[in-house]
Amino acid sequence: MKLHNGAASAIALFMIFLSACGGSKEQAAEEAQTTPTAVAISQQTPFAPGNNLLAAQWNGGKITLAQIDNIIGPGLAEFVRFVTDEVKLKETLLQKRRSTLDTLVENYLLIQEAHARDLQLSDVQKEQILKEARGKFNTEEEYQDELQKAGQTENDFIAVLTNIHLGRRCVEDQQERISETVNSDSLRAFYEEHIADRFTPPARTDINWVIIEANENRTLSQAKALAEKLQAEVRDKMQGLSKLEEKRKVIQDCAYQHSDHFTGKYNYGYMNLYHRGEGWENFSPEFKNEIVEKRKPGDLSDVVRVEEDSFGFFLVINSIDSFVTPFDSPSVQKMLPNMYVHEKMEEWRRALKDHYQLKIFEENLSTMPEAMFPFSSQPTASD
C-alpha cells in the first residue's frame, strides 16, 4: 500500500507531535503539568531501544534521544549501509539529530505558547483541516489502516492536526502583534540601530593576489622570502606598462604558477574582498591596512603577512568605497517594514526558549548508539 507524499507527511507529523500536543485546551493544560509522553512513537519498533538520555528539556516537556533516533532511524539506517568512516557517521548522526531536534523544539514551544495565549480553532476550521488531511490518502481504507498502525483514533489525529495548526496560528498572532508596532518612529529606531550592519554596505576591493604559505617543506621566513622575490619580479615586469590589463596579465601569470591559494589555479588569483565580516577578520592587520591604503586601480602592494601562516602581495583591480543608504531612500523605505518584522520575530523565537527555560543537552546529542551502528558487523571488502 503506497501513500501519496502528502499523506505520508501527515502521518509523520502525527507520529512526531502526538506525544506532546494533546487534543484539547484542557488536555494541554493537564500535560503542561507533567512530562509529555511518547505514546505514538513508543509504539513503533524503537530504533535505539532503551536510550532515555535527554536531548532537550523545558518547562512543560522533554525530548529523548530515543524519540529523535526513532524518527531519523529508517533514513539513517540506509545511509549507514554505505558508510565505513566512523567520523563521517558521527558527524551525520549529530547533524540529523540536531536538525530534527530544532524542528521538534520549535513546534512544541509554539504549540505550548498557543495554548498559553488561549488561541483556538473553530469546529469548522477543525473539520476543514481533517478533510484536507484525509484527502491526501488514496482511499478510506488506507486512511483507517494508517490510524490502526499508529494505534490511535481519528479524534487523536484531529487533536494533533489542531495543535500543529495552533502552532502556526501562534506565529500569525505574533506577526500581527508586531505589525501593530510598525510606525515611522519604530522604523526610524530600527534603522538607527542597524545603520552599520544593514544599511552601510562594506567597502570592497577587487584584486589579483599571490599567496605563499608556510608548510612542511617551507618555513614562514622562507615563505616571506619567496613572496618578496616574486613581488620584485612582478614589479620589474610591470615597469613601463601603463594599461591595467597589461599589469594584470603579469600578476595573473605569477598567481597561476606560484600562488598556494586555490584562486591561483582557479581564476589567476582574482578575489573580491569585502572590508567586513568573518573572512575579513581572519586577515592580518598588515594586510588589511595595505588593502585600505591601496585604492587606485593598478596599485601593486608590498609583501605583507596575509594570515598567520602566509605572506603575499596583490594588484588592485577596482575599489569601491562604503556608503550609508539614507533612511528616506526608496530602497530603504521599501524593505524596512519587512526587515523590522523579521528581526522582531526572530527575537521573539529566541525569547520563547528563554521563557520556557529550554536546555539542549549537547553532550548527549553526540552519543553514539553502539547497537545502532555495529561497525564490527559490517561486511568488509574481503567478505
Buried (B, 14 or more C-beta within 10 A) or exposed (E): EEBEEEBBEBBEBBBBBBBBBBBBBEBBEEBBEEEBEBBBBEBBEBBBEEBEBBBBBBEBBBBBBBBBBBBBBEEBEEBBEEBEEEEEBBEBBBEBBBEBBEEBBBBBBBBBBBBBBEBBBEEEEBEEBBEEBBEBBEEEEBBEBBBEEBEBEEEBBBBBBBBBBBBEBBBEBBBEEBEEEBEEEBBEEBBEEBEEEBBBBBBBBBBBBBBBBBEEEBEBEBBBBBBBEBBEEBBEBBEEBEEBEEBBBBBBBBBBEBBBBEBBEEEBBBBEBBBBEEEBEEBBEBBBEBBEEBEEBBBBBBBBBBEEBBBBBBBBBEBBEEEEBEBEEEEBEEEBBEBBBEBBBEEBBEEBBEBBEBEBBEEBBEBEBEEBBEEEEEEEEEE
